[in-house]
Amino acid sequence: MAQTTVKSTNQVSPEGKPIFPKENYKFMLIGIIVIIIGFLLMTGGDSPDPNTFKASDVYSFRRITLAPIVIVLGLLIEVYAIMRRPKANA
């Protein structure tokens, strides 16, 4: 009989341990949530009349300044979550 092997889709290292500790995944989830909030801050700006244009609605502080800063903050949280090393048990 031939032995068959099944590949697992879990993110584990060859030793069978998870790639990241549980805390890193928590930071990754927080980073994704912050990025989504940034994109939600960027939405809007539509007008009920397509023939009128209000620059204050489209080019507001929230859409032009705040939303990109929140998105970059979320990306920095993601980088931290990936690069963070677990504390060694003493």
N, CA, C and O atoms as CSV, one atom per row, in Angstrom:
chain,resi,resn,atom,element,x,y,z
A,1,MET,N,N,0.828,-1.182,0.000
A,1,MET,CA,C,0.000,0.000,0.000
A,1,MET,C,C,0.871,1.243,0.000
A,1,MET,O,O,1.874,1.310,0.710
A,2,ALA,N,N,0.487,2.212,-0.790
A,2,ALA,CA,C,1.214,3.477,-0.835
A,2,ALA,C,C,0.621,4.425,0.205
A,2,ALA,O,O,-0.593,4.500,0.395
A,3,GLN,N,N,1.504,5.128,0.855
A,3,GLN,CA,C,1.059,6.075,1.873
A,3,GLN,C,C,0.816,7.429,1.218
A,3,GLN,O,O,1.661,7.926,0.475
A,4,THR,N,N,-0.342,8.023,1.496
A,4,THR,CA,C,-0.661,9.331,0.930
A,4,THR,C,C,-0.523,10.389,2.013
A,4,THR,O,O,-0.800,10.144,3.188
A,5,THR,N,N,-0.091,11.557,1.595
A,5,THR,CA,C,0.029,12.669,2.525
A,5,THR,C,C,-0.909,13.773,2.095
A,5,THR,O,O,-1.129,14.000,0.906
A,6,VAL,N,N,-1.449,14.446,3.069
A,6,VAL,CA,C,-2.378,15.541,2.815
A,6,VAL,C,C,-1.720,16.817,3.280
A,6,VAL,O,O,-1.235,16.903,4.409
A,7,LYS,N,N,-1.703,17.809,2.408
A,7,LYS,CA,C,-1.132,19.097,2.785
A,7,LYS,C,C,-2.145,19.890,3.585
A,7,LYS,O,O,-3.322,19.955,3.230
A,8,SER,N,N,-1.684,20.485,4.654
A,8,SER,CA,C,-2.541,21.314,5.491
A,8,SER,C,C,-2.469,22.749,5.018
A,8,SER,O,O,-1.418,23.201,4.564
A,9,THR,N,N,-3.579,23.476,5.120
A,9,THR,CA,C,-3.590,24.877,4.729
A,9,THR,C,C,-3.295,25.797,5.899
A,9,THR,O,O,-3.289,27.017,5.730
A,10,ASN,N,N,-3.048,25.244,7.091
A,10,ASN,CA,C,-2.720,26.075,8.248
A,10,ASN,C,C,-1.339,26.668,8.081
A,10,ASN,O,O,-0.487,26.097,7.399
A,11,GLN,N,N,-1.118,27.802,8.694
A,11,GLN,CA,C,0.183,28.447,8.625
A,11,GLN,C,C,1.047,27.913,9.749
A,11,GLN,O,O,1.044,28.442,10.860
A,12,VAL,N,N,1.778,26.872,9.450
A,12,VAL,CA,C,2.657,26.286,10.446
A,12,VAL,C,C,4.049,26.131,9.849
A,12,VAL,O,O,4.214,26.004,8.636
A,13,SER,N,N,5.038,26.146,10.725
A,13,SER,CA,C,6.405,25.939,10.286
A,13,SER,C,C,6.644,24.441,10.120
A,13,SER,O,O,5.811,23.636,10.538
A,14,PRO,N,N,7.760,24.057,9.522
A,14,PRO,CA,C,8.032,22.632,9.340
A,14,PRO,C,C,8.080,21.851,10.658
A,14,PRO,O,O,7.861,20.640,10.661
A,15,GLU,N,N,8.362,22.524,11.766
A,15,GLU,CA,C,8.402,21.846,13.054
A,15,GLU,C,C,7.010,21.623,13.628
A,15,GLU,O,O,6.872,20.943,14.644
A,16,GLY,N,N,5.980,22.177,13.005
A,16,GLY,CA,C,4.622,22.010,13.486
A,16,GLY,C,C,4.145,23.131,14.383
A,16,GLY,O,O,3.027,23.071,14.896
A,17,LYS,N,N,4.964,24.156,14.588
A,17,LYS,CA,C,4.563,25.291,15.421
A,17,LYS,C,C,3.962,26.378,14.524
A,17,LYS,O,O,4.320,26.471,13.351
A,18,PRO,N,N,3.057,27.195,15.058
A,18,PRO,CA,C,2.534,28.313,14.267
A,18,PRO,C,C,3.656,29.289,13.892
A,18,PRO,O,O,4.647,29.419,14.611
A,19,ILE,N,N,3.483,29.962,12.765
A,19,ILE,CA,C,4.497,30.906,12.306
A,19,ILE,C,C,4.615,32.081,13.269
A,19,ILE,O,O,5.723,32.493,13.615
A,20,PHE,N,N,3.490,32.616,13.698
A,20,PHE,CA,C,3.483,33.748,14.618
A,20,PHE,C,C,2.799,33.345,15.911
A,20,PHE,O,O,1.931,32.473,15.918
A,21,PRO,N,N,3.193,33.983,17.006
A,21,PRO,CA,C,2.451,33.755,18.253
A,21,PRO,C,C,1.061,34.385,18.184
A,21,PRO,O,O,0.769,35.172,17.284
A,22,LYS,N,N,0.223,34.035,19.131
A,22,LYS,CA,C,-1.157,34.513,19.159
A,22,LYS,C,C,-1.228,36.030,19.241
A,22,LYS,O,O,-2.115,36.637,18.639
A,23,GLU,N,N,-0.307,36.656,19.977
A,23,GLU,CA,C,-0.320,38.114,20.121
A,23,GLU,C,C,-0.086,38.812,18.780
A,23,GLU,O,O,-0.665,39.866,18.519
A,24,ASN,N,N,0.759,38.227,17.932
A,24,ASN,CA,C,1.022,38.835,16.630
A,24,ASN,C,C,-0.243,38.856,15.771
A,24,ASN,O,O,-0.515,39.832,15.073
A,25,TYR,N,N,-1.007,37.773,15.832
A,25,TYR,CA,C,-2.258,37.733,15.069
A,25,TYR,C,C,-3.247,38.770,15.589
A,25,TYR,O,O,-4.022,39.324,14.809
A,26,LYS,N,N,-3.235,39.040,16.879
A,26,LYS,CA,C,-4.104,40.080,17.434
A,26,LYS,C,C,-3.711,41.446,16.872
A,26,LYS,O,O,-4.574,42.240,16.499
A,27,PHE,N,N,-2.394,41.718,16.813
A,27,PHE,CA,C,-1.942,42.984,16.240
A,27,PHE,C,C,-2.299,43.070,14.757
A,27,PHE,O,O,-2.658,44.142,14.270
A,28,MET,N,N,-2.204,41.964,14.045
A,28,MET,CA,C,-2.568,41.968,12.622
A,28,MET,C,C,-4.046,42.299,12.439
A,28,MET,O,O,-4.407,43.060,11.541
A,29,LEU,N,N,-4.891,41.735,13.278
A,29,LEU,CA,C,-6.321,42.022,13.196
A,29,LEU,C,C,-6.606,43.489,13.510
A,29,LEU,O,O,-7.432,44.120,12.851
A,30,ILE,N,N,-5.927,44.022,14.508
A,30,ILE,CA,C,-6.088,45.439,14.850
A,30,ILE,C,C,-5.652,46.314,13.670
A,30,ILE,O,O,-6.323,47.294,13.346
A,31,GLY,N,N,-4.535,45.966,13.030
A,31,GLY,CA,C,-4.053,46.729,11.881
A,31,GLY,C,C,-5.039,46.712,10.728
A,31,GLY,O,O,-5.257,47.738,10.084
A,32,ILE,N,N,-5.636,45.558,10.462
A,32,ILE,CA,C,-6.625,45.464,9.381
A,32,ILE,C,C,-7.844,46.321,9.701
A,32,ILE,O,O,-8.382,46.992,8.820
A,33,ILE,N,N,-8.278,46.299,10.944
A,33,ILE,CA,C,-9.431,47.113,11.341
A,33,ILE,C,C,-9.128,48.602,11.179
A,33,ILE,O,O,-9.984,49.358,10.720
A,34,VAL,N,N,-7.918,49.033,11.550
A,34,VAL,CA,C,-7.530,50.440,11.407
A,34,VAL,C,C,-7.489,50.823,9.920
A,34,VAL,O,O,-7.921,51.917,9.557
A,35,ILE,N,N,-6.983,49.947,9.068
A,35,ILE,CA,C,-6.951,50.230,7.627
A,35,ILE,C,C,-8.363,50.364,7.075
A,35,ILE,O,O,-8.633,51.266,6.282
A,36,ILE,N,N,-9.260,49.486,7.482
A,36,ILE,CA,C,-10.652,49.561,7.020
A,36,ILE,C,C,-11.297,50.868,7.479
A,36,ILE,O,O,-12.038,51.493,6.721
A,37,ILE,N,N,-11.020,51.281,8.714
A,37,ILE,CA,C,-11.550,52.562,9.209
A,37,ILE,C,C,-11.034,53.710,8.350
A,37,ILE,O,O,-11.786,54.635,8.042
A,38,GLY,N,N,-9.760,53.662,7.960
A,38,GLY,CA,C,-9.197,54.695,7.101
A,38,GLY,C,C,-9.901,54.772,5.761
A,38,GLY,O,O,-10.181,55.865,5.267
A,39,PHE,N,N,-10.189,53.622,5.167
A,39,PHE,CA,C,-10.900,53.636,3.890
A,39,PHE,C,C,-12.343,54.107,4.055
A,39,PHE,O,O,-12.884,54.769,3.169
A,40,LEU,N,N,-12.961,53.774,5.170
A,40,LEU,CA,C,-14.328,54.269,5.408
A,40,LEU,C,C,-14.343,55.783,5.593
A,40,LEU,O,O,-15.293,56.449,5.182
A,41,LEU,N,N,-13.287,56.332,6.213
A,41,LEU,CA,C,-13.199,57.787,6.345
A,41,LEU,C,C,-13.053,58.469,4.988
A,41,LEU,O,O,-13.423,59.633,4.833
A,42,MET,N,N,-12.519,57.755,4.017
A,42,MET,CA,C,-12.282,58.331,2.697
A,42,MET,C,C,-13.529,58.312,1.814
A,42,MET,O,O,-13.561,58.991,0.787
A,43,THR,N,N,-14.544,57.556,2.188
A,43,THR,CA,C,-15.729,57.435,1.337
A,43,THR,C,C,-16.604,58.682,1.423
A,43,THR,O,O,-16.448,59.510,2.320
A,44,GLY,N,N,-17.514,58.794,0.482
A,44,GLY,CA,C,-18.475,59.889,0.474
A,44,GLY,C,C,-18.111,60.950,-0.539
A,44,GLY,O,O,-17.293,60.721,-1.431
A,45,GLY,N,N,-18.717,62.102,-0.398
A,45,GLY,CA,C,-18.433,63.214,-1.293
A,45,GLY,C,C,-19.347,63.281,-2.492
A,45,GLY,O,O,-19.132,64.096,-3.390
A,46,ASP,N,N,-20.381,62.426,-2.524
A,46,ASP,CA,C,-21.275,62.481,-3.667
A,46,ASP,C,C,-22.268,63.621,-3.509
A,46,ASP,O,O,-22.522,64.096,-2.402
A,47,SER,N,N,-22.819,64.045,-4.618
A,47,SER,CA,C,-23.742,65.169,-4.624
A,47,SER,C,C,-25.087,64.695,-5.169
A,47,SER,O,O,-25.120,63.876,-6.088
A,48,PRO,N,N,-26.190,65.190,-4.625
A,48,PRO,CA,C,-27.493,64.789,-5.178
A,48,PRO,C,C,-27.697,65.300,-6.604
A,48,PRO,O,O,-28.433,64.692,-7.380
A,49,ASP,N,N,-27.057,66.402,-6.947
A,49,ASP,CA,C,-27.154,66.958,-8.299
A,49,ASP,C,C,-25.822,66.743,-9.003
A,49,ASP,O,O,-24.818,67.315,-8.578
A,50,PRO,N,N,-25.772,65.939,-10.067
A,50,PRO,CA,C,-24.502,65.669,-10.741
A,50,PRO,C,C,-23.932,66.878,-11.491
A,50,PRO,O,O,-22.780,66.844,-11.922
A,51,ASN,N,N,-24.725,67.946,-11.652
A,51,ASN,CA,C,-24.246,69.132,-12.363
A,51,ASN,C,C,-23.549,70.122,-11.446
A,51,ASN,O,O,-22.974,71.101,-11.922
A,52,THR,N,N,-23.588,69.890,-10.146
A,52,THR,CA,C,-22.918,70.796,-9.217
A,52,THR,C,C,-21.718,70.094,-8.590
A,52,THR,O,O,-21.709,68.878,-8.397
A,53,PHE,N,N,-20.722,70.891,-8.284
A,53,PHE,CA,C,-19.496,70.371,-7.689
A,53,PHE,C,C,-19.167,71.195,-6.458
A,53,PHE,O,O,-18.994,72.410,-6.549
A,54,LYS,N,N,-19.081,70.543,-5.311
A,54,LYS,CA,C,-18.702,71.220,-4.078
A,54,LYS,C,C,-17.311,70.739,-3.694
A,54,LYS,O,O,-17.131,69.601,-3.260
A,55,ALA,N,N,-16.359,71.594,-3.855
A,55,ALA,CA,C,-14.979,71.227,-3.540
A,55,ALA,C,C,-14.787,70.951,-2.058
A,55,ALA,O,O,-13.941,70.141,-1.680
A,56,SER,N,N,-15.570,71.618,-1.218
A,56,SER,CA,C,-15.432,71.407,0.224
A,56,SER,C,C,-15.858,69.989,0.632
A,56,SER,O,O,-15.359,69.458,1.624
A,57,ASP,N,N,-16.772,69.377,-0.120
A,57,ASP,CA,C,-17.182,68.003,0.180
A,57,ASP,C,C,-16.124,66.997,-0.265
A,57,ASP,O,O,-15.834,66.038,0.450
A,58,VAL,N,N,-15.562,67.213,-1.417
A,58,VAL,CA,C,-14.590,66.260,-1.967
A,58,VAL,C,C,-13.230,66.424,-1.308
A,58,VAL,O,O,-12.587,65.437,-0.952
A,59,TYR,N,N,-12.795,67.653,-1.146
A,59,TYR,CA,C,-11.453,67.917,-0.628
A,59,TYR,C,C,-11.496,68.336,0.844
A,59,TYR,O,O,-10.879,69.330,1.226
A,60,SER,N,N,-12.205,67.597,1.644
A,60,SER,CA,C,-12.299,67.923,3.066
A,60,SER,C,C,-11.080,67.378,3.807
A,60,SER,O,O,-10.363,66.515,3.301
A,61,PHE,N,N,-10.861,67.894,5.005
A,61,PHE,CA,C,-9.745,67.446,5.848
A,61,PHE,C,C,-9.827,65.948,6.105
A,61,PHE,O,O,-8.809,65.255,6.106
A,62,ARG,N,N,-11.029,65.456,6.319
A,62,ARG,CA,C,-11.212,64.038,6.646
A,62,ARG,C,C,-10.752,63.138,5.502
A,62,ARG,O,O,-10.105,62.118,5.742
A,63,ARG,N,N,-11.080,63.504,4.261
A,63,ARG,CA,C,-10.753,62.648,3.115
A,63,ARG,C,C,-9.326,62.829,2.621
A,63,ARG,O,O,-8.712,61.868,2.158
A,64,ILE,N,N,-8.799,64.014,2.708
A,64,ILE,CA,C,-7.492,64.294,2.126
A,64,ILE,C,C,-6.359,64.105,3.131
A,64,ILE,O,O,-5.257,63.723,2.737
A,65,THR,N,N,-6.593,64.356,4.393
A,65,THR,CA,C,-5.516,64.299,5.386
A,65,THR,C,C,-5.708,63.167,6.390
A,65,THR,O,O,-4.818,62.334,6.564
A,66,LEU,N,N,-6.844,63.132,7.039
A,66,LEU,CA,C,-7.056,62.184,8.131
A,66,LEU,C,C,-7.073,60.733,7.645
A,66,LEU,O,O,-6.402,59.885,8.232
A,67,ALA,N,N,-7.819,60.436,6.595
A,67,ALA,CA,C,-7.942,59.056,6.116
A,67,ALA,C,C,-6.599,58.458,5.691
A,67,ALA,O,O,-6.307,57.330,6.088
A,68,PRO,N,N,-5.764,59.152,4.906
A,68,PRO,CA,C,-4.459,58.563,4.572
A,68,PRO,C,C,-3.561,58.345,5.790
A,68,PRO,O,O,-2.809,57.372,5.842
A,69,ILE,N,N,-3.638,59.247,6.765
A,69,ILE,CA,C,-2.829,59.065,7.975
A,69,ILE,C,C,-3.284,57.820,8.732
A,69,ILE,O,O,-2.454,57.063,9.235
A,70,VAL,N,N,-4.587,57.604,8.816
A,70,VAL,CA,C,-5.114,56.422,9.507
A,70,VAL,C,C,-4.711,55.151,8.760
A,70,VAL,O,O,-4.375,54.150,9.393
A,71,ILE,N,N,-4.738,55.172,7.432
A,71,ILE,CA,C,-4.346,54.000,6.640
A,71,ILE,C,C,-2.868,53.687,6.843
A,71,ILE,O,O,-2.504,52.526,7.026
A,72,VAL,N,N,-2.020,54.699,6.813
A,72,VAL,CA,C,-0.584,54.476,7.030
A,72,VAL,C,C,-0.339,53.963,8.445
A,72,VAL,O,O,0.523,53.108,8.648
A,73,LEU,N,N,-1.077,54.465,9.417
A,73,LEU,CA,C,-0.962,53.964,10.784
A,73,LEU,C,C,-1.323,52.477,10.843
A,73,LEU,O,O,-0.647,51.703,11.521
A,74,GLY,N,N,-2.376,52.078,10.142
A,74,GLY,CA,C,-2.752,50.669,10.083
A,74,GLY,C,C,-1.675,49.813,9.437
A,74,GLY,O,O,-1.416,48.695,9.881
A,75,LEU,N,N,-1.042,50.337,8.385
A,75,LEU,CA,C,0.045,49.601,7.741
A,75,LEU,C,C,1.252,49.472,8.664
A,75,LEU,O,O,1.918,48.437,8.670
A,76,LEU,N,N,1.535,50.502,9.433
A,76,LEU,CA,C,2.641,50.420,10.393
A,76,LEU,C,C,2.344,49.393,11.483
A,76,LEU,O,O,3.249,48.697,11.942
A,77,ILE,N,N,1.090,49.295,11.897
A,77,ILE,CA,C,0.708,48.276,12.879
A,77,ILE,C,C,0.925,46.883,12.275
A,77,ILE,O,O,1.376,45.972,12.969
A,78,GLU,N,N,0.608,46.719,11.001
A,78,GLU,CA,C,0.822,45.435,10.330
A,78,GLU,C,C,2.307,45.077,10.285
A,78,GLU,O,O,2.679,43.931,10.534
A,79,VAL,N,N,3.146,46.051,9.969
A,79,VAL,CA,C,4.594,45.797,9.933
A,79,VAL,C,C,5.086,45.410,11.321
A,79,VAL,O,O,5.889,44.488,11.464
A,80,TYR,N,N,4.608,46.109,12.338
A,80,TYR,CA,C,4.991,45.776,13.709
A,80,TYR,C,C,4.541,44.361,14.062
A,80,TYR,O,O,5.285,43.616,14.701
A,81,ALA,N,N,3.343,43.988,13.654
A,81,ALA,CA,C,2.827,42.658,13.971
A,81,ALA,C,C,3.663,41.564,13.316
A,81,ALA,O,O,3.847,40.493,13.895
A,82,ILE,N,N,4.163,41.824,12.127
A,82,ILE,CA,C,4.979,40.837,11.429
A,82,ILE,C,C,6.381,40.765,12.023
A,82,ILE,O,O,6.939,39.677,12.164
A,83,MET,N,N,6.947,41.903,12.368
A,83,MET,CA,C,8.338,41.946,12.830
A,83,MET,C,C,8.492,41.669,14.325
A,83,MET,O,O,9.603,41.399,14.779
A,84,ARG,N,N,7.431,41.726,15.085
A,84,ARG,CA,C,7.492,41.554,16.542
A,84,ARG,C,C,7.936,40.150,16.898
A,84,ARG,O,O,7.420,39.166,16.368
A,85,ARG,N,N,8.887,40.070,17.794
A,85,ARG,CA,C,9.356,38.770,18.279
A,85,ARG,C,C,8.745,38.496,19.648
A,85,ARG,O,O,8.573,39.414,20.450
A,86,PRO,N,N,8.422,37.250,19.910
A,86,PRO,CA,C,7.870,36.952,21.245
A,86,PRO,C,C,8.956,37.064,22.302
A,86,PRO,O,O,10.134,36.823,22.040
A,87,LYS,N,N,8.534,37.431,23.491
A,87,LYS,CA,C,9.478,37.559,24.594
A,87,LYS,C,C,9.923,36.169,25.037
A,87,LYS,O,O,9.110,35.251,25.143
A,88,ALA,N,N,11.215,36.028,25.292
A,88,ALA,CA,C,11.754,34.744,25.722
A,88,ALA,C,C,11.368,34.481,27.172
A,88,ALA,O,O,11.423,35.385,28.006
A,89,ASN,N,N,10.988,33.275,27.465
A,89,ASN,CA,C,10.642,32.919,28.841
A,89,ASN,C,C,11.908,32.763,29.655
A,89,ASN,O,O,12.791,31.985,29.295
A,90,ALA,N,N,12.001,33.501,30.755
A,90,ALA,CA,C,13.210,33.455,31.563
A,90,ALA,C,C,13.090,32.471,32.704
A,90,ALA,O,O,14.029,32.312,33.483
